[in-house]
Amino acid sequence: MNVILHLGLGSFHRAHLAVYLHALRQSGDTSWHIAAGNTRPDMAETVAALAAQGGAYTLETISPQGEHRYERITAIQEVIGHTPDLAGLIARGAHPDTRIISFTVTEAGYYLDAKNQLDVATFADLRADIDAARQGRPGPTIYGALTAILRARQAAGAGPVTLLNCDNLRHNGDRSRAGLLQFLDLIGDADLKAWVEANTASPNAMVDRITPRPTPAVRARVLAATGVDDPAALMGESFIQWVIEDRFAAGRPGWEAVGVEMVQSVDAYEEAKIRLLNATHSCIAWAGTLIGFLYIHEGTLDAEIRQMAFNYVTDDVIPVLDTPEKPCPLNLAQYRDVVLDRFSNPAIQDTNQRVAMDGFSKIPGFIAPTFRERLARGETIDSVAMLPALFLAYLQRWHAGQIPYTYQDQAMDPAVAHAICDAADPVAAFCADAPLWGPLAGDARLVDAVRRASARVAEFVARRTPA
């Protein structure tokens, strides 16, 4: 038996990787299954429900046309309960049957700054895991957990393993690998670092499926449609995509048989997804929140917000991703329209709260590259400037305690964010923040464009907010 150990039993994994492996198993190839657990003591009720159900759960998918489908997903055959010492995860990761260790910890969970260096100074939990690893103990960050698992695997002589990043992160395999190797340098474990370099692969992958946080309504619909009362039920859109570089250290499932695209390079797919889909998603969430919407579909169906997103992609993104020198293999205009169609699906009930999170990771990761490329070519940045202007207005609302939900941002230093909003010139302070903008920080062209965009955002909000 070949096993994928997955770290992170959240909704996205269960609506994505697990679904593809389930489809492969349903086709008759049962040579792989998933063992999964969390590195932190969260989702306790969901994990307990999954354990009681033998790892099975019901996935509801809803198309933009309103078609509901229900499927029992059974690819997870081992549910590993959480303990502070991560003993179950370590034991499974050290077993020779485990060929792939995959993970979903969100973009901010990699603690990388604009130069792809571990931001040790900012994150106390990362510093704590470095101290723990120096003493031979595991920790809950992805690096603390992987270090403990790989130490055990090396000691057991269990052989090579692939580290498969399933998060929405540009160059996700390369970057998480770089973070892990830096972590090993910081803890002084040169022997393990050499073993990792020789015995692991970290292919880049592009993942895509909108998967909102499950609500009681999902469980109720599943019960009504299937007769199964499933506390681990979840819902996602009907669209699904996964593109993976075919670089594995110890074999892999035959995913291409069930629709996964196995390629030499994911770069073009990744850039299209991050800039056309992810940045647009954030644009709609920030703009929608500013005028009182709670859901993504409300903003997407709003003509003004949809036009902001459309202009951003059409004016500034497509021209830098599809050039005569480097033509894109995707039809980007068609991809843009599919994305907006997906976002307008009211049945998904995807919240602005979920999509608006982690702006301090999304500006440098999703948005700043378009600024750099447009400016390097001497081109305008008026449309893309609307996105950071929207986020700054959103941040100022957060600063004033006026966001109608809890804003989560693992990469944000609250003191820095409050200082930006308290500055005499918030636009200049925002555009001078090096973690957000890297080499563009303080650039007069950036400041000018965001200042003009901020005026447009203020006018939009004033006009759309009831007196």
C-alpha positions as CSV (number, residue, x, y, z in Angstrom):
1,M,0.0,0.0,0.0
2,N,1.2,3.5,-0.8
3,V,0.2,6.3,1.5
4,I,-0.1,10.1,1.3
5,L,0.3,11.7,4.7
6,H,-1.6,15.0,4.6
7,L,-1.1,17.7,7.2
8,G,-4.2,19.9,7.5
9,L,-7.7,18.3,7.5
10,G,-9.4,21.5,6.5
11,S,-12.1,21.9,3.9
12,F,-9.8,22.6,0.9
13,H,-7.9,19.4,1.2
14,R,-11.1,17.4,1.6
15,A,-12.6,19.1,-1.5
16,H,-9.5,18.9,-3.6
17,L,-6.6,16.3,-3.3
18,A,-8.9,13.9,-1.5
19,V,-11.5,14.2,-4.2
20,Y,-9.0,13.4,-7.0
21,L,-7.6,10.4,-5.1
22,H,-11.2,9.2,-4.4
23,A,-11.9,9.4,-8.1
24,L,-8.8,7.4,-8.9
25,R,-9.8,4.7,-6.3
26,Q,-13.3,4.6,-7.7
27,S,-11.9,3.9,-11.1
28,G,-10.3,0.7,-9.7
29,D,-6.8,1.9,-8.7
30,T,-6.9,1.5,-5.0
31,S,-3.1,1.3,-4.6
32,W,-3.0,4.7,-2.7
33,H,-4.9,6.1,0.2
34,I,-4.6,9.2,2.5
35,A,-3.7,9.4,6.2
36,A,-4.4,12.8,7.5
37,G,-4.3,14.9,10.7
38,N,-3.6,18.4,12.0
39,T,-0.4,19.8,13.5
40,R,-2.5,22.1,15.8
41,P,-5.4,21.2,18.1
42,D,-8.0,22.9,15.9
43,M,-11.1,21.5,14.2
44,A,-11.5,19.0,17.0
45,E,-15.2,18.3,16.3
46,T,-14.6,17.8,12.6
47,V,-11.6,15.5,13.2
48,A,-13.6,13.5,15.8
49,A,-16.5,13.1,13.3
50,L,-14.1,12.0,10.5
51,A,-12.5,9.5,12.9
52,A,-15.9,8.1,13.8
53,Q,-16.8,7.8,10.1
54,G,-13.6,6.0,9.2
55,G,-12.4,9.1,7.3
56,A,-15.5,9.3,5.1
57,Y,-17.6,12.4,4.5
58,T,-20.1,13.9,2.1
59,L,-19.1,16.6,-0.4
60,E,-21.8,18.8,-1.9
61,T,-20.9,20.6,-5.1
62,I,-22.9,23.4,-6.6
63,S,-22.5,24.7,-10.2
64,P,-23.1,28.3,-11.2
65,Q,-26.4,27.1,-12.7
66,G,-27.5,25.8,-9.4
67,E,-27.0,22.1,-9.9
68,H,-26.4,20.3,-6.6
69,R,-24.4,17.0,-6.5
70,Y,-23.6,14.8,-3.5
71,E,-20.8,12.3,-3.2
72,R,-19.3,10.3,-0.3
73,I,-15.6,10.7,-0.4
74,T,-13.6,7.8,1.0
75,A,-10.0,8.4,0.1
76,I,-9.0,9.2,3.7
77,Q,-8.5,5.8,5.3
78,E,-6.6,6.9,8.4
79,V,-7.5,9.9,10.6
80,I,-4.7,10.8,13.0
81,G,-5.8,12.5,16.1
82,H,-3.9,15.5,17.4
83,T,-1.4,15.2,20.3
84,P,1.1,17.9,21.3
85,D,4.0,15.6,20.5
86,L,2.6,14.9,17.0
87,A,3.4,11.2,17.7
88,G,0.8,9.8,15.2
89,L,1.9,12.1,12.4
90,I,5.5,11.3,13.0
91,A,5.0,7.6,13.1
92,R,3.0,7.7,9.8
93,G,5.5,9.9,8.1
94,A,8.4,7.7,9.1
95,H,6.7,4.6,7.7
96,P,8.2,3.4,4.4
97,D,4.7,3.0,2.9
98,T,4.3,6.8,3.1
99,R,5.5,8.1,-0.3
100,I,4.1,11.6,-0.2
101,I,3.7,14.2,2.6
102,S,1.3,16.9,1.4
103,F,0.1,19.9,3.3
104,T,-2.3,22.9,3.4
105,V,-1.5,25.6,5.9
106,T,-2.7,28.8,4.1
107,E,-0.4,31.2,2.3
108,A,0.7,33.0,5.5
109,G,1.7,29.7,7.2
110,Y,5.1,29.7,5.5
111,Y,6.3,32.8,7.2
112,L,8.2,34.1,4.2
113,D,9.0,37.7,3.5
114,A,9.2,39.5,0.1
115,K,12.7,38.0,-0.4
116,N,11.6,34.5,0.4
117,Q,13.4,34.5,3.7
118,L,11.9,33.2,6.9
119,D,10.5,36.2,8.9
120,V,11.7,35.0,12.3
121,A,11.6,38.4,13.9
122,T,7.9,38.8,13.3
123,F,6.5,35.4,14.3
124,A,6.7,34.2,17.8
125,D,5.3,30.7,16.9
126,L,8.1,30.3,14.4
127,R,10.7,31.3,16.9
128,A,9.2,28.8,19.4
129,D,9.4,26.0,16.9
130,I,13.0,26.8,16.1
131,D,13.8,26.5,19.9
132,A,11.8,23.3,20.1
133,A,13.5,21.7,17.1
134,R,16.9,22.6,18.5
135,Q,15.9,20.5,21.6
136,G,14.6,17.6,19.4
137,R,10.9,18.4,20.0
138,P,8.2,18.9,17.3
139,G,6.2,22.0,16.8
140,P,2.9,23.0,15.2
141,T,4.3,25.2,12.3
142,I,4.8,23.4,9.0
143,Y,8.5,23.5,9.5
144,G,8.5,22.3,13.0
145,A,6.2,19.4,12.1
146,L,8.1,18.5,8.9
147,T,11.4,18.6,10.7
148,A,10.2,16.1,13.4
149,I,8.7,13.8,10.7
150,L,11.7,13.9,8.5
151,R,14.1,13.3,11.4
152,A,12.1,10.2,12.3
153,R,12.0,9.1,8.6
154,Q,15.8,9.5,8.3
155,A,16.4,7.6,11.5
156,A,14.1,4.8,10.3
157,G,15.8,4.5,6.9
158,A,12.3,4.8,5.3
159,G,13.6,6.1,2.1
160,P,12.8,9.1,-0.2
161,V,9.5,11.0,0.1
162,T,7.8,13.8,-1.9
163,L,6.8,17.0,-0.1
164,L,3.8,18.2,-1.9
165,N,2.6,21.7,-1.2
166,C,-1.2,22.1,-1.9
167,D,-1.5,25.8,-0.8
168,N,-2.3,28.8,-2.9
169,L,1.3,30.1,-3.1
170,R,3.4,31.1,-6.1
171,H,6.1,28.6,-6.7
172,N,4.7,26.7,-3.7
173,G,7.0,23.7,-3.8
174,D,10.2,25.8,-4.3
175,R,9.3,28.3,-1.6
176,S,8.2,25.9,1.1
177,R,11.3,23.8,0.4
178,A,13.5,27.0,0.7
179,G,11.7,27.8,4.0
180,L,12.3,24.3,5.3
181,L,16.0,24.3,4.4
182,Q,16.4,27.7,6.1
183,F,14.6,26.3,9.2
184,L,17.1,23.5,9.3
185,D,20.0,25.9,9.0
186,L,18.6,27.9,11.9
187,I,18.3,24.9,14.1
188,G,21.8,23.7,13.1
189,D,20.8,20.3,11.8
190,A,23.2,20.0,8.8
191,D,22.8,16.2,8.7
192,L,19.1,16.4,8.2
193,K,19.4,19.2,5.7
194,A,21.7,17.1,3.6
195,W,19.3,14.1,3.8
196,V,16.4,16.3,2.8
197,E,18.3,17.7,-0.2
198,A,19.2,14.1,-1.3
199,N,16.0,12.3,-0.5
200,T,13.0,14.6,-1.1
201,A,11.3,16.3,-4.0
202,S,9.1,19.4,-3.8
203,P,7.2,19.8,-7.1
204,N,5.3,23.1,-7.7
205,A,1.6,22.8,-8.0
206,M,-1.4,25.0,-8.9
207,V,-4.6,24.3,-7.0
208,D,-8.0,25.7,-7.5
209,R,-11.5,25.1,-6.1
210,I,-13.6,27.5,-4.1
211,T,-14.4,25.8,-0.8
212,P,-16.2,27.9,1.8
213,R,-16.2,27.2,5.5
214,P,-18.9,24.6,6.2
215,T,-22.1,25.9,7.8
216,P,-24.9,24.0,9.6
217,A,-26.9,24.6,6.4
218,V,-24.6,22.3,4.5
219,R,-25.1,19.5,7.0
220,A,-28.9,20.0,6.7
221,R,-28.9,19.9,2.9
222,V,-26.7,16.7,2.9
223,L,-29.1,15.1,5.3
224,A,-32.2,16.0,3.3
225,A,-30.6,14.9,0.0
226,T,-28.8,11.7,1.1
227,G,-30.4,10.7,4.4
228,V,-26.9,10.8,6.0
229,D,-26.4,13.1,9.0
230,D,-22.8,14.0,8.5
231,P,-21.1,16.5,10.9
232,A,-18.0,16.5,8.6
233,A,-20.0,17.4,5.5
234,L,-18.6,20.2,3.4
235,M,-19.5,22.1,0.2
236,G,-17.5,23.4,-2.8
237,E,-18.1,24.8,-6.2
238,S,-18.3,22.3,-9.1
239,F,-15.1,23.7,-10.8
240,I,-11.9,21.9,-9.8
241,Q,-8.3,22.1,-11.2
242,W,-4.9,20.8,-10.2
243,V,-1.7,21.2,-12.2
244,I,1.4,19.5,-10.8
245,E,5.0,19.4,-12.0
246,D,5.8,15.7,-12.5
247,R,8.8,15.5,-10.1
248,F,8.2,12.9,-7.4
249,A,10.8,11.2,-5.3
250,A,9.0,7.9,-4.5
251,G,6.2,7.4,-7.0
252,R,2.8,9.0,-7.2
253,P,-0.8,8.1,-8.0
254,G,-1.9,8.0,-11.6
255,W,-3.7,11.3,-11.2
256,E,-3.7,12.1,-14.9
257,A,-6.3,9.5,-15.3
258,V,-8.8,11.6,-13.3
259,G,-8.1,15.0,-14.7
260,V,-5.0,16.3,-12.9
261,E,-2.6,18.0,-15.4
262,M,0.9,16.7,-15.0
263,V,3.3,19.2,-16.6
264,Q,7.0,20.1,-16.7
265,S,6.3,23.6,-15.4
266,V,3.3,25.2,-13.7
267,D,4.5,28.8,-14.1
268,A,1.9,30.0,-16.7
269,Y,-1.0,28.3,-14.9
270,E,0.2,29.6,-11.5
271,E,0.5,33.2,-12.6
272,A,-2.9,33.1,-14.3
273,K,-4.6,31.7,-11.2
274,I,-2.9,33.9,-8.7
275,R,-3.3,37.2,-10.6
276,L,-6.6,36.6,-12.4
277,L,-8.4,34.6,-9.8
278,N,-6.9,35.1,-6.4
279,A,-6.2,38.9,-6.7
280,T,-9.6,39.4,-8.2
281,H,-11.2,37.4,-5.4
282,S,-9.6,39.7,-2.8
283,C,-10.6,42.8,-4.8
284,I,-14.2,41.8,-4.7
285,A,-14.1,40.9,-1.0
286,W,-12.5,44.2,0.1
287,A,-14.8,46.3,-2.1
288,G,-17.9,44.4,-1.1
289,T,-17.1,44.7,2.6
290,L,-16.7,48.5,2.2
291,I,-20.2,48.9,1.0
292,G,-21.9,46.4,3.3
293,F,-21.9,43.1,1.4
294,L,-21.3,39.9,3.3
295,Y,-20.8,37.5,0.4
296,I,-18.6,37.3,-2.7
297,H,-21.4,36.7,-5.1
298,E,-23.0,40.0,-4.0
299,G,-19.9,41.9,-5.0
300,T,-19.4,40.0,-8.2
301,L,-23.0,40.7,-9.3
302,D,-22.6,44.4,-8.4
303,A,-21.8,46.2,-11.7
304,E,-19.3,48.7,-10.3
305,I,-17.3,46.1,-8.3
306,R,-17.3,43.6,-11.2
307,Q,-16.0,46.4,-13.5
308,M,-13.1,47.1,-11.1
309,A,-12.2,43.4,-11.2
310,F,-12.6,43.2,-15.0
311,N,-10.5,46.4,-15.6
312,Y,-7.7,45.2,-13.3
313,V,-7.4,41.9,-15.3
314,T,-8.0,43.3,-18.8
315,D,-5.9,46.5,-18.5
316,D,-3.0,45.5,-16.4
317,V,-2.7,41.7,-16.0
318,I,-3.3,40.1,-19.3
319,P,-0.8,42.4,-21.1
320,V,2.0,41.3,-18.9
321,L,1.1,37.6,-18.8
322,D,0.6,37.2,-22.5
323,T,3.3,38.8,-24.6
324,P,4.7,38.2,-28.1
325,E,8.0,37.1,-26.5
326,K,6.3,34.8,-24.0
327,P,2.8,33.8,-25.2
328,C,0.5,32.3,-22.5
329,P,-0.8,28.8,-23.1
330,L,-4.1,29.8,-21.6
331,N,-6.8,31.9,-23.2
332,L,-6.7,34.6,-20.4
333,A,-9.8,36.5,-21.5
334,Q,-11.8,33.3,-21.4
335,Y,-10.2,32.4,-18.0
336,R,-11.2,35.9,-16.6
337,D,-14.8,35.4,-17.7
338,V,-14.9,31.9,-16.2
339,V,-13.5,33.2,-12.9
340,L,-16.2,36.0,-12.7
341,D,-18.9,33.4,-13.5
342,R,-17.7,31.2,-10.7
343,F,-17.6,34.1,-8.2
344,S,-21.1,35.1,-9.1
345,N,-22.5,31.7,-7.9
346,P,-25.0,32.6,-5.1
347,A,-25.3,29.0,-3.9
348,I,-21.6,29.0,-2.8
349,Q,-22.3,31.6,-0.1
350,D,-18.6,32.3,0.0
351,T,-18.0,35.0,2.6
352,N,-16.0,38.2,2.3
353,Q,-14.6,37.3,5.7
354,R,-12.9,34.2,4.3
355,V,-11.6,35.8,1.1
356,A,-10.5,39.1,2.6
357,M,-8.1,37.5,5.1
358,D,-4.3,37.7,4.8
359,G,-4.0,40.9,2.9
360,F,-0.5,41.4,4.2
361,S,0.5,38.2,2.3
362,K,-1.7,38.9,-0.7
363,I,-0.4,42.3,-1.6
364,P,3.2,41.1,-2.0
365,G,2.3,37.7,-3.4
366,F,-0.6,38.4,-5.7
367,I,-0.6,42.1,-6.6
368,A,2.9,43.7,-6.3
369,P,4.3,41.6,-9.2
370,T,1.9,43.3,-11.7
371,F,3.0,46.7,-10.4
372,R,6.7,45.8,-10.9
373,E,6.2,44.4,-14.4
374,R,4.0,47.2,-15.6
375,L,6.4,49.9,-14.3
376,A,9.4,48.1,-15.8
377,R,7.7,48.4,-19.2
378,G,6.8,52.0,-18.7
379,E,3.1,51.2,-18.6
380,T,0.2,52.6,-16.5
381,I,-0.8,51.1,-13.2
382,D,-4.2,52.8,-12.7
383,S,-6.4,49.7,-12.8
384,V,-4.2,47.5,-10.6
385,A,-3.8,50.4,-8.1
386,M,-7.4,50.0,-7.2
387,L,-6.6,46.7,-5.4
388,P,-4.2,48.1,-2.8
389,A,-6.3,51.2,-2.5
390,L,-9.3,49.0,-1.6
391,F,-7.2,47.1,0.9
392,L,-6.0,50.3,2.5
393,A,-9.6,51.6,2.9
394,Y,-10.5,48.2,4.3
395,L,-7.5,48.3,6.7
396,Q,-8.6,51.8,7.9
397,R,-12.1,50.4,8.6
398,W,-10.4,47.5,10.6
399,H,-8.3,50.1,12.5
400,A,-11.5,52.0,13.5
401,G,-13.2,48.7,14.6
402,Q,-15.8,49.0,11.9
403,I,-15.3,45.7,10.0
404,P,-18.4,43.6,10.8
405,Y,-16.4,40.4,11.3
406,T,-13.1,39.3,12.7
407,Y,-10.2,40.0,10.3
408,Q,-7.5,37.3,10.2
409,D,-4.1,38.0,8.9
410,Q,-1.2,35.8,9.9
411,A,1.4,38.0,8.2
412,M,0.1,41.3,9.7
413,D,1.9,43.0,12.6
414,P,-1.1,44.8,14.2
415,A,1.2,47.6,15.5
416,V,2.5,48.2,12.0
417,A,-1.0,48.2,10.5
418,H,-2.4,50.6,13.2
419,A,0.7,52.9,12.6
420,I,-0.1,53.0,8.9
421,C,-3.6,54.1,9.5
422,D,-2.6,56.6,12.2
423,A,0.0,58.2,9.9
424,A,-0.4,61.8,8.8
425,D,-0.4,60.4,5.2
426,P,-1.7,56.8,5.3
427,V,-1.2,56.3,1.6
428,A,2.5,57.2,1.8
429,A,3.0,55.1,4.9
430,F,1.2,52.1,3.3
431,C,3.3,52.4,0.1
432,A,6.5,52.7,2.1
433,D,6.0,49.4,3.9
434,A,8.8,47.1,2.7
435,P,7.3,43.7,3.6
436,L,4.3,44.7,1.4
437,W,6.1,46.2,-1.5
438,G,9.7,45.0,-1.5
439,P,11.9,47.1,-3.9
440,L,8.9,49.2,-4.9
441,A,8.4,50.5,-1.3
442,G,8.3,54.3,-1.4
443,D,8.4,54.5,-5.2
444,A,6.8,57.8,-6.2
445,R,4.9,56.2,-9.1
446,L,3.4,53.7,-6.7
447,V,2.4,56.4,-4.2
448,D,0.9,58.6,-6.8
449,A,-1.2,55.7,-8.4
450,V,-2.5,54.4,-5.0
451,R,-3.3,58.0,-4.0
452,R,-5.4,58.6,-7.1
453,A,-7.0,55.1,-6.7
454,S,-7.8,55.8,-3.0
455,A,-9.7,59.0,-4.1
456,R,-11.7,56.8,-6.5
457,V,-12.4,54.3,-3.7
458,A,-13.5,57.0,-1.3
459,E,-15.9,58.4,-3.9
460,F,-17.2,54.9,-4.6
461,V,-17.8,54.2,-0.9
462,A,-19.4,57.6,-0.2
463,R,-21.7,57.2,-3.1
464,R,-22.7,53.6,-2.2
465,T,-23.0,53.9,1.5
466,P,-26.5,54.9,2.8
467,A,-26.6,58.2,4.6
